Each structure stands twice: as structure tokens, then as C-alpha cells.
Amino acid sequence: MSTRRPRTRMTAVQRNAENLPVLMLAALPLLLWLFDGSPARMVGALFHFALMGAAAWLIAEGHEAHRRYDAATAAPRPRVPRKLLGACLLGLMVFLLAAARFTEVVTPLCFGLAAAGFAIAAFGLDPMQDKGLTDPDYLAAREADALMTRTDAALRDVVDRVAALRNDPLTMRSEAMHGAVLRLLRAMGTEPRALLALRAPIEKFVLMAEAEAARLEADWPRNPAGAGHTYATRLSALTAAFEAGARQRRQRDCPDAYAMEADLIVERMRSERAAA
């Protein structure tokens, strides 16, 4: 039931958008004003054409925003109600046209309101409320993505700091650490709550990796060989301990160990394809 509704709404929006060329046909009588010979009428016709074009553009933009809103699992309501503004412009155009034919204001106003109402009935209103932004699954996924982004950036910074020392073996070890940790997190990222459960170990690992890089930078001028050996040994131990702890945590929360290995294999294959 829940999977059909978005598809039905999206189909309705697409069908309404197909009516936009028909809407422009309503302005064809204005072409007679262009050939009337009166400069005032020509200017008036161009002005009304501009109103019609702006209204059609706003409705088309509103339709596209509505389509993205329906396709998204969670989305905020459009900040600018473009379809409503387009309908109001259509109503204004009809009001101005009618005002040139009637002496009182009530009749043109009724025509304008009716035109705006018909446009709303034909093309619908813009979404009026946020969708899914308070859903716990959506919030967990957003939080997990942010954690992944921060971790990736921090570990990439460690790699860059080590690479600045121009020692290829140490740079390769740092890149291997970065790749292994990111593959592990992406494999666990298929379940955002499982990844968020590792927030504290992840942040601690990042701090320790940054500390090792700082120690390497401080000791490098005095003893490059010793500093490099210490860094490589401690980084390998740190990475192995983090990976073992993450696997134990995952196995405790989800006893299916094969699922974890399958996710890791998939992430490794993706990394290899990206590198190629």
C-alpha cells in the first residue's frame, strides 16, 4: 500500500505537466492584438504574453520540484510555491483582460479568481509540508552519512600528512589503513544504526591515527628510520584492533557473519573497480 502511493502521485503530477502546452493555447487570442495596428494594444498583448509565459514557467518549475519531492524518501516542502504563484499570475492576466471589457471590478475579479482556481484544479498545489524528515530511519541514515564523511576526511588528512614526508612505504601503509577502515565502515553502513553504534570507537580510532601522524612528523627530522618503523608498527596494530573490535560488535549485534564478509567483498570489488 505504502509503495503505491508515491507512484500514483508522481503519475498524476506527470500527467498534469503534459497540460502545459494546452495552457499556452489560451493566449492565442492575444495574437489578434499584435496585428491590430495599435501600439498600445501591441504593448498590452506582449505584456499579457509575458504574464502567460511566466505563469507556465513557474508551473513547470513547480512540477519538477513536485516530482523530486514525490521521488524522494524524505524531502522538505518547496520554499517557493511555484505552481501556486503561476496560478496567481494566470488569474492576474485574466483579471486584466476582463478589466478592459467591464466597467465594474467585481466581474473581472471573479474571472481572475476562477482562472486561478481552474489552474490549481488542473495542475495541483505545491507540497505544503515536509515529508519524512522526522522519520528515525532517515535521521539515522543522515547521521551515518555524516559520520562516514567526517571519518573519510580525517583519515585522508592523515594520509596527506604522511605523504608530505615523501616516504612511499609509509604513504602506502597510510593509504591501506584508510582504505581498510572505509571499506569496513561502508560495509556496515548498509545498516546505519549498526554504524552509529561504533561512533565512539571510530572517533577514538581517528584521534589515535592523528596522534600517530603527529608523532611521526615530530620525530621524523631526528630519526626518520626509527620514527617510520614505530609509525608503521603502531598503525598496523591500531588498524587490526579497530577492525577486530568492529567485527566483534557486528557479530554480537548480527550473528550472521557471512553477511558481513559478503558486504566487505562487495566494497573491496567496488574499490578495485574505482582504482582501475
BAFI-3210 file (N, C-alpha, C; in Angstrom, 3 decimals, decimal comma, padded with zeros to 6 digits):
// residues 276
n [1|2|3|4|5|6|7|8|9|10|11|12|13|14|15|16|17|18|19|20|21|22|23|24|25|26|27|28|29|30|31|32|33|34|35|36|37|38|39|40|41|42|43|44|45|46|47|48|49|50|51|52|53|54|55|56|57|58|59|60|61|62|63|64|65|66|67|68|69|70|71|72|73|74|75|76|77|78|79|80|81|82|83|84|85|86|87|88|89|90|91|92|93|94|95|96|97|98|99|100|101|102|103|104|105|106|107|108|109|110|111|112|113|114|115|116|117|118|119|120|121|122|123|124|125|126|127|128|129|130|131|132|133|134|135|136|137|138|139|140|141|142|143|144|145|146|147|148|149|150|151|152|153|154|155|156|157|158|159|160|161|162|163|164|165|166|167|168|169|170|171|172|173|174|175|176|177|178|179|180|181|182|183|184|185|186|187|188|189|190|191|192|193|194|195|196|197|198|199|200|201|202|203|204|205|206|207|208|209|210|211|212|213|214|215|216|217|218|219|220|221|222|223|224|225|226|227|228|229|230|231|232|233|234|235|236|237|238|239|240|241|242|243|244|245|246|247|248|249|250|251|252|253|254|255|256|257|258|259|260|261|262|263|264|265|266|267|268|269|270|271|272|273|274|275|276]
n.u [000,819|001,833|003,909|002,693|001,466|003,315|004,026|001,594|000,948|003,109|002,610|000,256|001,217|002,958|001,124|-000,385|001,555|001,781|-000,250|000,622|001,433|-001,136|-002,172|-000,874|-002,237|-004,376|-003,613|-003,602|-005,655|-004,657|-002,913|-004,262|-004,265|-001,690|-001,697|-003,390|-002,686|-002,576|-000,345|-000,586|-002,185|-000,523|001,613|000,195|-000,596|001,888|002,666|000,733|001,298|003,797|003,073|001,624|003,661|005,446|003,811|003,437|006,072|006,618|004,780|005,775|008,320|007,474|006,212|008,440|009,834|007,904|007,910|010,475|010,131|008,140|009,561|011,582|012,596|012,577|011,952|012,095|009,390|008,771|010,440|009,497|006,300|005,793|003,899|001,523|002,066|002,247|-000,403|-001,652|-000,571|-001,770|-004,418|-004,208|-003,624|-005,993|-007,762|-006,857|-007,340|-010,128|-010,819|-010,462|-012,754|-014,962|-016,723|-017,106|-015,491|-015,986|-016,830|-014,510|-012,761|-013,933|-013,652|-010,851|-010,241|-011,566|-010,052|-007,550|-008,325|-009,120|-006,639|-005,258|-006,846|-006,297|-003,487|-002,706|-001,612|001,437|003,604|002,808|003,920|006,692|008,288|008,889|011,115|011,360|011,495|012,769|014,507|015,394|016,717|018,714|020,135|021,076|022,713|024,577|025,773|026,970|028,833|030,446|031,480|032,942|034,848|036,180|037,305|039,020|040,831|041,872|043,265|045,275|046,658|047,594|049,293|051,286|052,164|053,397|055,920|057,326|057,837|057,478|056,762|055,612|053,546|052,000|051,235|049,644|047,624|046,590|045,572|043,576|041,912|041,128|039,707|037,642|036,353|035,387|033,617|031,810|030,728|029,375|027,712|025,412|023,530|022,508|022,148|023,753|026,243|026,297|026,399|029,034|030,178|031,720|034,083|035,041|035,587|037,537|039,523|040,194|041,274|043,521|044,919|045,522|047,132|049,321|050,272|051,055|053,102|054,900|055,574|056,855|059,082|060,386|062,419|064,671|065,128|064,493|064,255|063,740|061,431|059,708|059,487|058,314|055,902|054,708|054,443|052,771|050,546|049,623|048,935|046,971|045,017|044,364|043,335|041,097|039,569|039,109|037,629|035,375|034,312|033,666|031,720|029,776|029,179|028,098|025,790|024,584|024,360|024,909|027,610|028,482|027,137|028,412|030,994|030,357|029,461|031,868|033,428|032,030|032,424|035,207|035,492|034,223|035,982|038,290|037,413|036,979|039,573|040,749]
n.v [-001,198|001,286|001,602|002,121|004,601|006,895|006,432|006,738|009,444|010,649|009,934|011,341|013,974|014,042|013,683|016,025|017,897|017,523|019,031|021,596|022,696|022,947|024,884|027,170|027,614|029,102|031,696|032,375|033,998|036,516|037,076|038,400|040,994|041,764|042,213|044,252|046,820|048,953|050,649|050,689|048,464|046,452|046,581|045,923|043,299|042,009|042,286|040,729|038,276|037,913|037,593|035,202|033,471|033,573|032,457|029,849|028,969|029,018|027,111|024,845|024,650|024,269|021,818|020,169|020,373|019,209|016,634|015,722|015,841|013,869|011,633|011,366|009,803|011,246|014,668|018,247|020,647|022,630|025,752|027,931|028,337|027,446|026,536|027,541|030,287|030,548|029,966|032,161|034,225|033,609|034,090|036,857|037,756|037,102|038,663|041,269|041,263|040,981|043,282|045,258|045,113|045,410|047,691|047,673|046,296|043,876|041,774|041,277|040,522|038,180|036,593|036,441|035,118|032,729|031,762|031,358|029,438|027,337|026,738|025,789|023,570|022,088|021,666|021,234|021,784|022,968|020,866|021,052|020,449|019,141|016,015|013,012|013,896|013,653|011,005|008,187|006,287|007,694|009,854|008,449|007,410|009,788|010,739|008,682|008,903|011,415|010,811|008,995|010,705|012,586|010,884|009,858|012,225|012,974|010,800|010,885|013,241|012,448|010,658|012,474|014,056|012,236|011,587|013,933|013,686|012,309|009,531|006,602|003,864|004,329|006,039|004,326|002,471|004,095|004,783|002,249|001,719|003,707|002,884|000,305|000,822|002,493|000,741|-001,134|000,452|001,258|-001,192|-001,760|000,356|-000,202|-000,733|001,711|002,181|000,241|001,162|003,642|002,760|002,313|004,749|005,975|004,228|004,686|007,465|007,533|005,954|007,581|009,817|008,605|007,778|010,274|011,235|009,481|010,228|012,830|012,330|011,003|013,080|014,793|013,293|012,675|014,440|013,991|011,166|009,443|006,717|005,209|006,540|006,066|003,260|002,854|004,210|002,704|000,194|000,735|001,808|-000,359|-002,160|-000,660|-000,436|-003,139|-003,798|-002,106|-003,070|-005,714|-005,244|-003,950|-005,988|-007,865|-006,429|-006,173|-008,874|-009,512|-007,947|-008,764|-011,937|-013,162|-013,816|-014,219|-012,386|-009,992|-010,499|-010,807|-008,209|-006,833|-007,939|-007,022|-004,240|-004,167|-004,997|-002,865|-000,781|-001,633|-001,550|001,192|002,131|001,078]
n.w [000,000|000,899|-000,880|-003,278|-003,271|-003,589|-006,278|-007,591|-007,050|-008,334|-010,999|-011,408|-011,215|-013,404|-015,477|-015,225|-015,886|-018,588|-019,581|-019,872|-022,503|-023,607|-021,984|-022,912|-025,239|-024,507|-024,682|-027,329|-028,551|-027,970|-029,957|-031,929|-031,063|-031,600|-034,293|-034,628|-035,064|-033,367|-031,289|-028,477|-027,974|-028,933|-027,117|-024,823|-025,497|-025,631|-022,978|-021,663|-022,822|-021,664|-018,990|-019,210|-020,119|-017,940|-015,980|-016,996|-016,928|-014,148|-013,254|-014,559|-013,359|-010,745|-011,038|-011,586|-009,170|-007,533|-008,567|-007,829|-005,087|-004,659|-005,516|-003,683|-000,627|001,739|002,119|002,156|002,131|-000,818|-000,853|-002,233|-003,415|-006,397|-008,298|-007,267|-007,396|-010,165|-010,893|-009,721|-011,276|-013,720|-013,015|-012,563|-015,150|-016,535|-015,079|-015,752|-018,483|-018,493|-017,124|-018,969|-020,417|-018,851|-016,778|-014,012|-011,061|-009,876|-011,586|-013,357|-011,286|-010,328|-012,614|-012,702|-010,271|-010,778|-012,934|-011,716|-009,859|-011,585|-012,731|-010,502|-009,956|-012,241|-012,297|-009,719|-006,284|-004,747|-002,745|000,671|003,114|005,014|004,222|005,733|007,182|009,875|010,271|011,954|010,712|008,458|009,680|011,039|008,874|007,660|009,721|009,871|007,358|007,647|009,642|008,267|006,294|007,816|008,988|006,745|005,701|007,812|007,989|005,430|005,629|007,397|005,743|003,799|005,329|006,021|003,464|002,784|003,833|002,001|001,794|000,375|001,227|003,810|003,107|001,517|003,445|005,050|003,254|002,832|005,380|005,465|003,320|004,214|006,590|005,634|003,841|005,653|007,164|005,186|004,522|006,865|006,811|005,440|007,282|009,050|011,857|013,011|012,248|013,560|016,148|016,474|016,776|018,903|019,092|016,479|016,413|018,400|017,205|015,011|016,338|017,537|015,269|014,138|016,186|015,989|013,477|014,051|015,908|014,273|012,479|014,267|015,164|012,838|011,653|013,348|013,523|011,011|010,160|012,529|013,466|011,340|011,413|013,930|013,549|011,444|012,680|014,910|013,626|012,089|014,145|015,405|013,403|012,984|015,529|015,632|013,463|014,299|016,647|015,553|013,967|015,955|017,333|015,353|014,913|017,368|017,387|015,055|014,282|011,849|010,336|007,725|006,194|006,800|005,777|003,095|002,467|002,840|000,796|-001,435|-001,160|-001,424|-004,070|-005,362|-004,731|-006,059|-008,715|-008,960|-008,635|-010,884]
ca.u [000,000|002,669|004,791|001,943|001,041|004,224|003,981|000,346|001,073|004,053|001,923|-000,666|001,996|003,436|000,005|-000,727|002,581|001,541|-001,247|001,212|001,276|-002,533|-002,362|-000,411|-003,234|-005,313|-003,110|-003,613|-006,435|-003,874|-002,204|-005,038|-003,863|-000,419|-001,947|-004,455|-002,151|-002,480|000,836|-000,991|-002,652|000,634|002,306|-000,658|-000,526|003,198|002,660|-000,063|002,084|004,842|002,420|001,317|004,912|005,954|002,954|003,750|007,404|006,501|004,086|006,700|009,318|006,793|006,025|009,713|010,083|006,948|008,363|011,585|009,560|007,481|010,529|012,474|012,075|012,351|012,229|011,372|008,449|009,423|010,447|008,677|005,187|005,828|002,637|000,539|002,386|001,861|-001,863|-001,988|-000,260|-002,832|-005,579|-003,955|-003,747|-007,417|-008,379|-006,529|-008,072|-011,544|-010,988|-010,531|-014,060|-016,031|-016,507|-017,017|-014,339|-016,400|-016,842|-013,136|-012,174|-014,475|-012,997|-009,469|-010,245|-011,951|-008,911|-006,558|-008,868|-009,041|-005,228|-004,930|-007,526|-005,672|-002,089|-002,491|-000,838|002,768|003,598|002,671|004,560|007,881|007,981|009,847|012,310|011,415|011,500|014,005|015,409|016,008|017,655|019,871|020,918|021,777|023,755|025,616|026,490|027,834|029,938|031,332|032,155|033,954|035,928|036,925|038,109|040,079|041,849|042,543|044,222|046,420|047,417|048,278|050,396|052,367|052,687|054,260|057,278|057,914|058,293|056,442|056,206|054,721|052,346|051,189|050,633|048,578|046,519|045,978|044,754|042,409|041,034|040,560|038,704|036,480|035,608|034,671|032,502|030,793|030,042|028,450|026,809|024,127|022,639|023,001|022,204|024,928|027,408|026,260|026,795|030,501|030,631|032,798|035,331|035,517|036,186|038,777|040,496|040,649|042,154|044,782|045,639|046,064|048,236|050,471|050,820|051,753|054,344|055,802|056,074|057,769|060,317|060,985|063,707|065,773|065,385|063,465|064,071|063,070|060,089|058,891|059,226|057,344|054,605|054,143|054,054|051,628|049,386|049,106|048,277|045,765|044,033|043,920|042,497|039,816|038,805|038,655|036,555|034,181|033,741|033,035|030,495|028,802|028,746|027,242|024,503|024,004|025,158|025,203|028,955|028,663|026,634|029,483|032,056|029,852|029,499|033,264|033,875|031,413|033,109|036,552|035,345|033,944|037,217|039,195|036,912|037,213|041,004|041,085]
ca.v [000,000|002,487|001,764|002,536|005,989|007,819|006,234|007,306|010,890|011,074|009,802|012,461|015,180|013,977|013,891|017,439|018,656|017,409|020,017|022,925|023,252|023,325|026,148|028,260|027,885|030,109|033,030|032,602|035,177|037,743|037,337|039,367|042,325|042,112|042,621|045,246|048,074|049,967|050,409|050,380|047,076|045,580|046,530|045,151|041,883|041,491|042,200|039,569|037,099|037,742|037,010|033,800|032,716|033,446|031,507|028,496|028,599|028,724|025,830|023,787|024,511|023,666|020,393|019,466|020,285|018,230|015,309|015,350|015,638|012,565|010,553|011,261|009,178|012,347|015,926|019,410|021,263|023,693|027,044|028,851|027,576|027,937|026,278|028,496|031,596|030,505|030,078|033,555|035,041|033,373|034,842|038,273|038,020|037,083|039,848|042,448|041,177|041,251|044,663|046,120|044,955|045,703|048,927|047,384|045,479|042,574|040,740|040,859|039,828|036,811|035,869|036,160|034,067|031,471|031,270|030,820|028,187|026,290|026,343|024,945|022,288|021,342|021,324|020,894|022,685|022,537|020,196|022,037|020,036|018,307|014,594|012,035|014,466|013,216|009,543|007,737|005,638|008,753|010,595|007,584|007,340|011,053|010,815|007,730|009,501|012,474|010,153|008,474|011,828|013,125|009,911|009,828|013,451|012,964|009,813|011,393|014,239|011,686|010,167|013,613|014,478|011,253|011,695|015,110|013,293|011,720|008,163|005,807|002,762|004,845|006,559|003,182|001,915|005,010|004,619|000,947|001,904|004,496|002,045|-000,790|001,363|002,957|-000,423|-001,708|001,333|001,195|-002,475|-001,634|001,463|-000,673|-000,662|002,936|002,107|-000,549|002,036|004,656|002,128|002,347|006,138|006,226|003,605|005,327|008,747|007,251|005,493|008,743|010,603|007,893|007,842|011,628|011,342|008,772|011,062|013,953|011,808|010,742|014,367|015,371|012,506|012,426|015,128|013,450|009,753|009,017|005,266|004,776|007,103|005,368|001,900|002,955|004,601|001,585|-000,861|001,168|001,984|-001,697|-002,689|000,136|-000,808|-004,505|-003,786|-001,485|-003,972|-006,841|-004,769|-003,702|-007,284|-008,452|-005,676|-006,544|-010,249|-009,539|-007,368|-009,538|-013,167|-013,660|-013,352|-014,278|-011,135|-009,011|-010,813|-010,515|-006,758|-006,429|-008,341|-006,096|-002,953|-004,316|-005,024|-001,502|-000,005|-002,056|-001,029|002,640|002,361|000,741]
ca.w [000,000|001,029|-002,042|-004,443|-003,215|-004,273|-007,716|-008,068|-007,017|-009,362|-012,282|-011,527|-011,484|-014,781|-016,376|-015,182|-016,593|-020,021|-019,959|-020,005|-023,849|-023,800|-021,285|-023,754|-026,274|-024,010|-025,017|-028,774|-028,968|-027,835|-031,209|-032,704|-030,644|-032,228|-035,682|-034,609|-035,574|-032,315|-030,440|-027,109|-027,926|-029,112|-025,827|-023,921|-025,853|-025,212|-021,511|-021,270|-023,198|-020,647|-017,815|-019,500|-020,146|-016,569|-015,273|-017,473|-016,415|-012,727|-013,090|-014,973|-012,299|-009,605|-011,345|-011,425|-007,727|-007,001|-008,985|-006,953|-003,753|-004,633|-005,722|-002,528|000,589|002,666|001,433|002,691|001,197|-001,588|-000,175|-003,031|-004,039|-007,773|-009,001|-006,760|-007,971|-011,573|-010,959|-009,400|-012,460|-014,692|-012,554|-012,801|-016,577|-016,892|-014,456|-016,545|-019,748|-018,255|-016,671|-020,145|-021,059|-017,902|-016,039|-012,587|-010,684|-009,341|-012,628|-013,668|-010,141|-010,325|-013,702|-012,308|-009,244|-011,413|-013,720|-010,783|-009,317|-012,608|-012,866|-009,348|-010,136|-013,340|-012,070|-008,325|-005,442|-004,330|-001,431|001,735|004,360|004,881|004,137|006,225|007,797|011,274|010,311|012,617|009,758|007,647|010,517|011,283|007,640|007,501|010,734|009,488|006,228|008,170|010,337|007,226|005,644|008,741|009,145|005,482|005,597|008,829|007,621|004,235|006,105|007,924|004,589|003,175|006,201|005,878|002,097|002,714|004,228|000,794|002,037|-000,295|002,034|004,850|002,447|001,119|004,657|005,467|002,308|003,103|006,581|005,073|002,514|005,009|007,510|004,869|003,350|006,789|007,523|004,134|004,651|007,978|006,538|004,929|008,436|009,694|013,319|013,362|012,105|014,609|017,409|016,524|016,712|019,865|018,627|015,251|016,773|019,122|016,224|014,242|017,208|017,701|013,995|014,027|017,145|015,419|012,406|014,685|016,486|013,148|011,989|015,256|015,279|011,522|011,382|014,151|013,269|010,055|010,129|013,749|013,501|010,355|011,887|015,019|012,980|010,701|013,629|015,703|012,747|011,766|015,335|015,630|012,393|013,259|016,722|015,294|012,610|015,121|017,512|014,748|013,587|017,142|017,603|014,328|015,140|018,550|017,034|013,945|014,295|010,506|009,973|006,278|005,620|006,951|004,817|001,751|002,295|002,684|-000,548|-002,377|-001,054|-001,978|-005,529|-005,807|-004,625|-007,125|-009,982|-008,973|-008,836|-012,267]
c.u [000,859|003,567|004,022|001,640|001,997|004,174|002,723|000,420|002,002|003,409|000,970|000,075|002,488|002,303|-000,386|000,280|002,383|000,509|-000,667|001,140|-000,159|-002,815|-001,944|-001,398|-004,222|-004,879|-003,171|-004,493|-005,681|-003,095|-002,942|-004,651|-002,560|-000,610|-003,044|-003,978|-001,995|-001,264|000,464|-001,449|-001,497|001,415|001,503|-000,602|000,799|003,263|001,882|000,613|003,173|004,255|002,134|002,585|005,492|005,125|003,265|005,110|007,340|005,813|004,996|007,777|008,700|006,532|007,306|010,062|009,145|007,372|009,514|011,098|008,912|008,480|011,411|011,799|011,747|012,758|011,496|010,385|009,175|009,340|009,590|007,567|004,994|004,503|001,544|000,788|002,010|000,366|-002,302|-001,679|-001,304|-004,094|-005,426|-004,121|-005,214|-008,127|-008,107|-007,253|-009,543|-011,777|-011,053|-011,888|-015,226|-015,676|-016,400|-015,872|-014,755|-016,317|-015,435|-012,475|-012,665|-013,831|-011,561|-009,376|-010,604|-010,791|-007,841|-007,035|-008,803|-007,596|-004,812|-005,583|-006,846|-004,288|-001,765|-001,685|000,551|002,650|003,653|003,343|005,782|007,483|009,144|011,055|012,447|011,411|012,814|014,994|016,134|017,050|018,904|020,753|021,704|022,944|024,910|026,432|027,442|029,041|030,948|032,137|033,256|035,140|036,803|037,840|039,273|041,191|042,574|043,570|045,468|047,298|048,212|049,459|051,582|052,994|053,619|055,698|058,027|058,571|057,200|055,919|055,245|053,431|051,423|050,517|049,471|047,369|045,818|045,090|043,463|041,417|040,365|039,464|037,457|035,676|034,785|033,451|031,410|030,011|029,020|027,428|025,508|023,081|023,094|023,106|023,396|026,196|027,448|026,633|028,305|031,045|031,817|034,101|035,904|036,227|037,487|039,873|041,061|041,608|043,513|045,596|046,254|047,237|049,489|051,102|051,581|053,075|055,364|056,398|057,094|059,102|061,050|062,297|064,876|066,120|064,325|063,206|063,313|061,648|059,164|058,527|058,173|055,953|053,940|053,655|052,795|050,379|048,776|048,361|046,963|044,654|043,479|042,998|041,131|038,955|038,275|037,510|035,267|033,511|033,044|031,722|029,409|028,285|027,847|025,849|023,790|024,827|025,535|026,554|029,163|028,162|027,700|030,590|031,611|029,872|030,928|033,800|033,305|032,130|034,513|036,501|035,055|035,203|038,192|038,726|037,153|038,680|041,413|040,631]
c.v [001,256|002,691|002,232|004,025|006,946|007,685|006,855|008,828|011,371|010,988|010,951|013,753|015,190|014,230|015,359|018,274|018,592|018,426|021,404|023,480|023,680|024,663|027,322|028,585|028,957|031,516|033,322|033,775|036,489|038,066|038,361|040,798|042,755|042,625|043,675|046,590|049,148|049,680|050,041|048,932|046,090|045,446|045,717|043,668|041,273|041,338|040,971|038,266|036,831|037,137|035,534|032,954|032,522|032,442|030,074|028,042|028,239|027,388|024,671|023,554|023,880|022,190|019,607|019,310|019,258|016,813|014,833|015,071|014,259|011,418|010,337|010,549|010,220|013,633|017,056|019,930|022,361|025,034|028,067|028,037|028,009|027,698|027,235|029,889|031,651|030,633|031,510|034,478|034,848|034,136|036,330|038,624|038,070|038,292|041,091|042,448|041,525|042,697|045,640|046,078|045,317|046,971|048,694|046,408|044,054|041,485|040,334|040,101|038,387|035,980|035,492|035,062|032,721|030,890|030,677|029,502|027,048|025,809|025,445|023,582|021,442|020,840|021,009|021,953|022,129|021,761|021,229|021,638|019,176|016,833|013,782|012,580|014,094|011,696|009,058|007,075|006,668|009,515|009,765|007,503|008,627|011,166|009,876|008,267|010,594|011,889|009,602|009,603|012,404|012,182|009,856|011,047|013,436|011,994|010,226|012,452|013,555|011,193|011,308|014,080|013,529|011,373|012,898|014,798|012,596|010,368|007,234|004,646|003,246|005,408|005,418|002,534|002,797|004,882|003,279|001,013|002,635|003,645|000,950|-000,292|001,813|001,793|-001,043|-000,855|001,314|-000,117|-002,436|-000,529|001,060|-000,718|000,540|002,836|001,270|000,291|003,081|004,068|002,133|003,769|006,398|005,533|004,258|006,636|008,554|006,792|006,670|009,588|009,925|007,911|009,224|011,823|010,642|009,572|012,250|013,508|011,542|012,042|014,969|014,641|012,351|013,168|014,511|012,021|009,212|007,513|004,780|005,286|006,389|003,967|001,914|003,291|003,423|000,491|-000,483|001,342|000,636|-002,297|-001,962|-000,258|-002,210|-004,558|-003,179|-002,423|-005,159|-006,420|-004,519|-004,997|-007,937|-007,748|-006,048|-007,961|-010,356|-008,991|-008,154|-010,809|-013,694|-013,104|-013,349|-012,997|-010,057|-009,254|-010,515|-009,015|-006,257|-006,772|-007,388|-004,752|-003,025|-004,322|-003,634|-000,639|-000,360|-001,541|000,470|002,956|002,071|001,834]
c.w [000,000|-000,174|-003,258|-004,442|-003,888|-005,777|-008,295|-008,091|-008,119|-010,741|-012,484|-011,842|-012,924|-015,767|-016,398|-015,947|-018,098|-020,503|-020,182|-021,432|-024,139|-023,125|-022,155|-024,863|-025,827|-024,377|-026,507|-029,202|-028,829|-029,102|-032,068|-032,336|-031,319|-033,644|-035,772|-035,134|-034,534|-031,447|-029,006|-026,987|-028,117|-027,806|-024,829|-024,209|-025,412|-023,697|-021,044|-021,672|-022,163|-019,377|-018,027|-019,506|-018,761|-015,778|-015,697|-016,953|-014,941|-012,489|-013,483|-013,911|-011,054|-009,812|-011,138|-009,944|-007,078|-007,364|-008,105|-005,536|-003,651|-004,757|-004,507|-001,370|001,636|001,969|002,137|001,659|000,419|-000,863|-000,906|-003,696|-005,493|-008,505|-008,543|-007,319|-009,446|-011,746|-010,670|-010,577|-013,548|-014,303|-012,785|-014,265|-017,000|-016,300|-015,291|-017,884|-019,562|-017,835|-017,829|-020,818|-020,143|-017,134|-014,537|-012,321|-010,316|-010,400|-013,051|-012,524|-010,065|-011,421|-013,328|-011,272|-009,837|-012,226|-012,817|-010,192|-010,315|-012,789|-011,706|-009,484|-011,204|-012,984|-010,615|-007,595|-005,181|-003,013|-000,314|003,048|004,062|004,892|004,688|006,944|009,267|011,401|010,941|011,672|008,896|008,441|010,801|010,042|007,414|008,487|010,397|008,314|006,703|008,898|009,338|006,585|006,531|008,886|007,902|005,383|006,589|008,455|006,344|004,620|006,686|006,785|003,952|004,022|006,096|004,493|001,967|003,124|003,087|001,086|001,513|000,558|003,122|004,257|002,041|002,327|005,129|004,544|002,509|004,344|006,232|004,286|003,320|005,937|006,758|004,309|004,468|007,148|006,457|004,198|005,787|007,748|005,907|006,033|009,273|011,207|013,785|013,256|013,220|015,969|017,579|016,531|017,638|019,456|017,373|015,585|017,545|018,167|015,431|015,071|017,379|016,417|013,793|014,984|016,619|014,298|012,985|015,293|015,374|012,632|012,960|015,302|013,953|011,304|012,132|013,760|012,313|010,090|011,358|013,838|012,533|010,810|013,011|014,492|012,276|011,646|014,398|014,851|012,379|012,950|015,607|014,658|012,658|014,470|016,425|014,460|013,409|016,038|016,766|014,331|014,783|017,466|016,607|014,559|016,364|018,225|015,955|013,779|012,909|010,053|008,467|005,605|005,688|005,934|003,397|001,477|002,103|001,302|-001,595|-002,352|-001,629|-003,509|-006,069|-005,760|-005,745|-008,479|-010,082|-009,217|-010,257|-013,216]
res [m|s|t|r|r|p|r|t|r|m|t|a|v|q|r|n|a|e|n|l|p|v|l|m|l|a|a|l|p|l|l|l|w|l|f|d|g|s|p|a|r|m|v|g|a|l|f|h|f|a|l|m|g|a|a|a|w|l|i|a|e|g|h|e|a|h|r|r|y|d|a|a|t|a|a|p|r|p|r|v|p|r|k|l|l|g|a|c|l|l|g|l|m|v|f|l|l|a|a|a|r|f|t|e|v|v|t|p|l|c|f|g|l|a|a|a|g|f|a|i|a|a|f|g|l|d|p|m|q|d|k|g|l|t|d|p|d|y|l|a|a|r|e|a|d|a|l|m|t|r|t|d|a|a|l|r|d|v|v|d|r|v|a|a|l|r|n|d|p|l|t|m|r|s|e|a|m|h|g|a|v|l|r|l|l|r|a|m|g|t|e|p|r|a|l|l|a|l|r|a|p|i|e|k|f|v|l|m|a|e|a|e|a|a|r|l|e|a|d|w|p|r|n|p|a|g|a|g|h|t|y|a|t|r|l|s|a|l|t|a|a|f|e|a|g|a|r|q|r|r|q|r|d|c|p|d|a|y|a|m|e|a|d|l|i|v|e|r|m|r|s|e|r|a|a|a]
***
